[in-house]
Amino acid sequence: MKTLSISDFRNRCPLVLEELVRDRIPIVITKSGKPIAKLVPIAMKRAKLIGRLEGIISIRGDIESSIEPPDAWDSARH
């Protein structure tokens, strides 16, 4: 966690906020060496799991059918 004095925060506020967004590391603001506030980045919305790889991978063939025909399953068990 990063620590910053209140005067440094006042002087560099826009830059500090850019760092906060970029690095995603909380920043403690201090006054006379004592913590008075904590800046934390807002949680970013995560991409949904379903459809996440759309346009990146492609599925070819029938993914629902088995590799072996169903009548071969019985012989594999015995």
C-alpha positions as CSV (number, residue, x, y, z in Angstrom):
1,M,0.0,0.0,0.0
2,K,1.3,3.4,-0.9
3,T,1.4,6.3,1.5
4,L,1.2,10.0,0.6
5,S,1.0,13.2,2.7
6,I,-2.0,15.4,2.3
7,S,0.1,18.2,0.8
8,D,1.6,15.9,-1.8
9,F,-1.9,14.7,-2.6
10,R,-3.2,18.3,-3.0
11,N,-0.3,19.1,-5.3
12,R,-0.4,16.0,-7.4
13,C,-4.1,14.9,-7.2
14,P,-4.7,14.3,-11.0
15,L,-1.4,12.3,-11.3
16,V,-2.1,10.3,-8.1
17,L,-5.6,9.4,-9.3
18,E,-4.1,8.2,-12.7
19,E,-1.7,6.0,-10.8
20,L,-4.5,4.6,-8.7
21,V,-6.5,3.6,-11.8
22,R,-3.4,2.2,-13.6
23,D,-1.7,0.3,-10.7
24,R,-4.9,-0.6,-8.8
25,I,-2.9,-0.2,-5.5
26,P,-4.7,1.6,-2.5
27,I,-3.2,4.9,-1.3
28,V,-3.2,6.1,2.3
29,I,-3.3,9.9,2.8
30,T,-1.6,11.1,5.9
31,K,-1.6,14.3,7.9
32,S,1.3,15.0,10.2
33,G,2.3,11.4,9.6
34,K,-1.0,9.9,10.7
35,P,-3.4,8.2,8.3
36,I,-6.6,10.2,7.6
37,A,-8.0,8.6,4.5
38,K,-7.6,5.7,2.1
39,L,-8.1,5.8,-1.6
40,V,-9.1,2.6,-3.2
41,P,-9.8,1.9,-6.9
42,I,-13.4,1.2,-7.8
43,A,-13.9,-2.5,-8.7
44,M,-13.7,-2.9,-12.4
45,K,-16.6,-4.7,-14.1
46,R,-15.4,-8.2,-15.0
47,A,-16.1,-9.6,-18.4
48,K,-18.8,-12.2,-18.3
49,L,-17.5,-15.8,-18.6
50,I,-19.9,-17.0,-21.3
51,G,-18.9,-15.6,-24.6
52,R,-15.6,-14.3,-23.4
53,L,-13.6,-16.0,-26.2
54,E,-15.9,-14.9,-29.0
55,G,-13.9,-13.9,-32.0
56,I,-10.7,-15.4,-30.5
57,I,-11.4,-19.1,-30.9
58,S,-13.6,-21.0,-33.3
59,I,-15.2,-24.4,-32.8
60,R,-15.2,-26.8,-35.7
61,G,-17.3,-29.9,-35.9
62,D,-19.9,-31.2,-33.6
63,I,-18.9,-30.6,-30.0
64,E,-21.9,-32.4,-28.6
65,S,-21.3,-35.8,-30.2
66,S,-19.0,-38.4,-28.7
67,I,-15.7,-39.4,-30.3
68,E,-16.7,-43.1,-30.2
69,P,-20.1,-44.4,-31.3
70,P,-22.4,-45.4,-28.4
71,D,-22.2,-49.2,-29.2
72,A,-18.4,-49.0,-28.6
73,W,-19.1,-47.8,-25.0
74,D,-20.4,-51.1,-23.8
75,S,-17.4,-53.1,-25.1
76,A,-15.0,-50.6,-23.4
77,R,-16.6,-51.3,-20.0
78,H,-16.0,-55.1,-20.1
